[in-house]
Amino acid sequence: MFATRSNRAIFALVGASFLYGATFVVVKSALEDLEPMSFVAWRFTLGAIALGVLAVPREKTLWTHGTAAGVLLFLGYALQTAGLQSTSASNSALITGMYVVLTPLIVAILARRLPRAWVMAGAAIAFVGVVLLTGVDGLSLSGGNLLTLGCALAFAAHIVIVSHQAHLHAVVPYTAVQLAVTAALAFPAALILEGSVPLPPRDVWGALLLTGLGVSGGAYLLQVWAQTVIGASSAAVILAAEPAFGVATGWVVLGERLDLTGWLGAVLIMVAIFMVITNQRDVPSKEAEAVTPGY
């Protein structure tokens, strides 16, 4: 079961989800000493340099595709960061988790067909799990929540476009371009939103190296490779494991504890991932092929 290419891709996405979720505590601590958008700028700069050294992006089409994906990646982080200025962290986590539902809907709209039933069921179960896991109270359509909804839409669109483009390029340089574009856009955004982009203080460099190399360089690389194998909708469901790993890390590092509702949410996310594992076939993404508009 685990030897197939499809299952290797699924476990690569689970590994990416672990890295995304497990570093939440690290980022939270680093943001006490460095503004959020400045942190994003330096973090993605490190990731882009690391991957660019391994494989220098040269093809024009690769830069075109990578730039489109990088803009969406940046928008996701920028809107999420802006939204956090006027909404709670719990609300942000929940609304960002909407990408689980939005991704198969975008795929269906672009492909002009309904998603497969098990994909929609998995997305719905995963989203309910995110809701229970984050335990949000007082959710409303405030400005911050609307910005975060835009973040979820950007992340969903990013998953879809990567599933469409990734199989056309070498994974490392394609990922490097995305990280470089995100960093290039984050620096002027930090100047506008935060007034400056200071050099990171010494206490933040550990977090920058871990997130820049391990997450921006490592986890995104795993995600992009995996999406050359499985579709956008399946990827979104598996990536919904991120909040579960985040909670687990908070439990170990910060001593935070889940209540019964939170545990139920974590279980539902795992059930959704199991649905993907048992239904995903070992073939290139048909969803990605279906949305091809002429790249």
C-alpha positions in Angstrom: 0.0 0.0 0.0 2.7 2.5 1.0 4.9 1.7 -2.0 2.8 3.3 -4.6 3.7 6.8 -5.9 0.3 8.1 -4.9 0.7 7.0 -1.3 4.2 8.4 -1.2 2.7 11.8 -2.3 0.1 11.5 0.4 2.6 11.0 3.1 4.8 13.8 1.7 1.7 16.1 2.2 1.2 14.8 5.7 4.9 15.6 6.4 4.4 19.1 5.0 1.3 19.5 7.2 3.4 18.5 10.2 6.0 21.1 9.4 3.4 23.8 8.8 1.6 23.0 12.1 4.5 22.1 14.3 6.3 25.4 13.7 3.4 27.5 14.8 4.8 27.8 18.3 8.2 28.9 16.9 6.6 31.6 14.7 4.4 32.8 17.6 7.5 33.3 19.7 9.5 35.0 16.9 6.7 37.6 16.3 7.3 39.0 19.7 10.6 40.4 18.4 9.9 41.0 14.6 6.8 42.3 12.8 4.8 39.7 10.9 5.3 40.8 7.3 9.0 41.4 8.0 9.3 37.9 9.3 7.6 36.6 6.1 10.0 38.6 4.0 13.2 37.2 5.6 11.8 33.7 6.0 11.0 33.3 2.3 14.2 35.0 1.3 16.1 32.2 3.1 14.0 29.5 1.5 14.4 31.0 -2.0 18.2 31.3 -1.7 18.5 27.7 -0.4 16.5 26.2 -3.3 17.9 28.6 -5.9 21.5 27.4 -5.0 20.3 23.8 -5.7 18.7 24.6 -9.0 18.8 28.0 -10.7 15.5 28.8 -12.4 16.1 29.7 -16.1 13.1 28.8 -18.2 10.8 31.7 -19.2 7.7 29.5 -18.8 8.9 28.4 -15.3 9.2 32.0 -14.2 5.8 32.8 -15.6 4.1 29.9 -13.9 6.1 30.3 -10.7 5.4 34.0 -10.5 1.6 33.3 -10.8 1.8 30.8 -8.0 4.1 33.0 -5.9 1.7 35.9 -6.1 -1.1 33.7 -4.7 1.2 32.4 -2.0 2.1 36.0 -1.0 -1.6 37.1 -1.0 -2.5 34.3 1.3 0.2 35.3 3.9 -0.4 39.1 3.4 -4.2 38.9 3.9 -3.9 36.5 6.8 -1.4 38.8 8.5 -3.5 41.9 7.8 -6.6 40.1 9.1 -4.9 39.2 12.3 -4.7 42.9 13.2 -8.5 43.0 13.9 -9.6 39.4 14.4 -8.7 36.7 16.9 -6.2 33.9 16.3 -8.9 31.3 16.6 -11.1 33.1 14.1 -8.1 33.3 11.7 -7.4 29.6 12.0 -11.0 28.7 11.3 -11.5 31.0 8.4 -8.1 30.0 6.9 -9.3 26.4 7.1 -12.0 27.3 4.6 -9.5 26.5 1.8 -10.4 22.9 2.5 -13.9 23.6 1.1 -13.0 26.3 -1.4 -10.4 24.2 -3.2 -12.7 21.5 -4.6 -15.3 24.2 -5.5 -12.6 26.1 -7.5 -11.7 22.9 -9.2 -15.3 22.2 -10.0 -15.9 25.7 -11.4 -12.8 25.6 -13.6 -13.5 22.1 -14.8 -17.2 22.8 -15.3 -18.2 19.6 -13.5 -19.0 18.4 -10.0 -16.2 17.1 -7.8 -16.3 13.4 -7.0 -18.5 12.6 -4.0 -15.7 11.3 -1.8 -13.7 14.4 -2.4 -16.5 16.7 -1.3 -17.3 14.4 1.7 -13.7 14.5 2.8 -13.5 18.3 2.4 -16.6 18.8 4.4 -15.5 16.4 7.2 -12.1 18.0 7.3 -13.6 21.5 7.6 -16.0 20.4 10.4 -12.9 19.0 12.1 -11.1 22.4 11.8 -14.2 24.1 13.3 -14.3 21.8 16.3 -10.5 21.9 16.7 -10.3 25.7 16.8 -13.4 26.1 19.0 -14.3 29.5 17.6 -16.8 31.8 19.4 -18.4 34.9 18.2 -17.6 34.5 14.5 -18.8 37.5 12.4 -18.2 39.2 9.1 -15.9 41.9 10.5 -13.2 43.5 8.3 -10.5 41.2 9.7 -12.6 38.1 9.1 -13.3 39.2 5.5 -9.5 39.7 4.9 -8.9 36.2 6.3 -11.6 34.8 4.0 -9.6 36.3 1.1 -6.5 34.5 2.6 -8.4 31.2 2.4 -9.4 31.9 -1.2 -5.8 32.7 -2.1 -4.5 29.5 -0.5 -7.2 27.5 -2.2 -6.3 29.0 -5.6 -2.6 28.4 -4.9 -3.3 24.7 -4.3 -5.2 24.5 -7.6 -2.6 26.3 -9.7 0.2 24.2 -8.3 -1.6 21.0 -9.1 -2.0 22.4 -12.7 1.6 23.6 -13.1 3.9 21.5 -11.0 4.1 18.5 -13.3 5.3 20.8 -16.1 8.5 21.8 -14.4 11.4 20.6 -12.3 10.1 20.8 -8.7 13.0 22.6 -7.1 13.4 25.6 -9.4 9.6 25.9 -9.7 9.3 26.1 -5.9 12.3 28.5 -5.7 10.6 31.0 -8.0 7.4 30.9 -5.8 9.4 31.6 -2.7 11.4 34.4 -4.4 8.3 36.1 -5.6 6.7 35.9 -2.1 9.8 37.4 -0.5 10.0 40.1 -3.2 6.4 41.2 -2.6 6.7 40.9 1.2 9.5 43.5 1.5 7.5 46.4 0.1 4.4 45.2 1.9 6.4 45.3 5.2 7.5 48.9 4.4 3.9 49.9 3.7 2.2 48.1 6.6 5.0 48.2 9.2 7.1 51.3 8.3 10.4 49.5 7.9 12.1 46.1 7.3 14.7 45.8 10.1 17.4 43.2 10.2 16.2 40.3 12.3 17.5 40.4 15.9 19.7 37.6 17.1 16.9 35.8 19.0 14.8 35.4 15.8 17.4 33.8 13.6 16.7 30.3 14.9 13.1 30.6 14.0 13.9 32.1 10.6 16.3 29.3 9.8 13.8 26.6 10.9 10.9 28.1 9.0 12.9 29.5 6.0 14.8 26.3 5.3 12.7 23.6 7.0 9.2 24.9 6.1 9.4 27.4 3.2 12.2 25.4 1.6 11.4 21.9 2.8 7.6 21.6 3.4 6.7 23.6 0.3 9.0 21.4 -1.8 7.2 18.3 -0.5 3.8 19.9 -1.2 4.7 20.9 -4.8 6.2 17.5 -5.5 3.1 15.7 -4.1 0.8 17.8 -6.2 2.5 16.5 -9.3 0.9 13.2 -8.4 -2.5 13.9 -6.7 -5.2 16.5 -7.3 -5.8 19.8 -5.7 -9.0 18.7 -3.8 -7.2 15.7 -2.3 -4.2 17.9 -1.3 -6.4 20.4 0.4 -8.0 17.7 2.6 -4.7 16.2 3.6 -3.2 19.7 4.4 -6.1 20.1 6.8 -4.0 18.1 9.2 -2.0 21.2 9.9 -4.1 22.5 12.8 -4.0 19.1 14.4 -0.2 19.1 14.3 -0.3 22.6 15.6 -2.4 21.7 18.6 -0.2 18.7 19.3 2.9 20.9 19.3 1.2 23.4 21.6 0.4 20.5 23.9 4.0 19.3 24.1 5.8 22.7 24.1 3.3 25.1 25.8 1.3 22.6 27.9 -1.9 23.5 26.1 -4.7 20.9 26.3 -7.6 19.9 24.1 -11.1 19.5 25.4 -13.4 16.7 24.2 -14.7 18.8 21.3 -11.1 19.5 20.1 -10.2 15.8 20.2 -13.3 15.1 18.1 -12.2 17.7 15.6 -8.7 16.1 15.3 -10.3 12.7 14.8 -12.5 14.0 12.0 -9.5 15.5 10.2 -7.7 12.1 10.4 -10.9 10.4 9.0 -10.9 12.8 6.1 -7.3 12.1 5.3 -8.0 8.3 5.5 -10.8 8.8 3.0 -8.2 10.4 0.6 -5.7 7.6 1.2 -8.2 4.8 0.4 -9.8 6.5 -2.6 -6.8 8.2 -4.4 -5.5 6.3 -7.4 -1.9 6.2 -8.4 -2.3 8.4 -11.5 -1.4 12.0 -12.3 -3.9 14.5 -11.2 -7.0 14.4 -13.5 -8.2 17.5 -11.7 -5.1 19.4 -12.8 -5.6 18.2 -16.4 -9.3 19.2 -16.4 -8.6 22.8 -15.5 -5.9 23.4 -18.2 -6.9 26.7 -19.9 -3.9 26.8 -22.3 -0.7 27.2 -20.4 
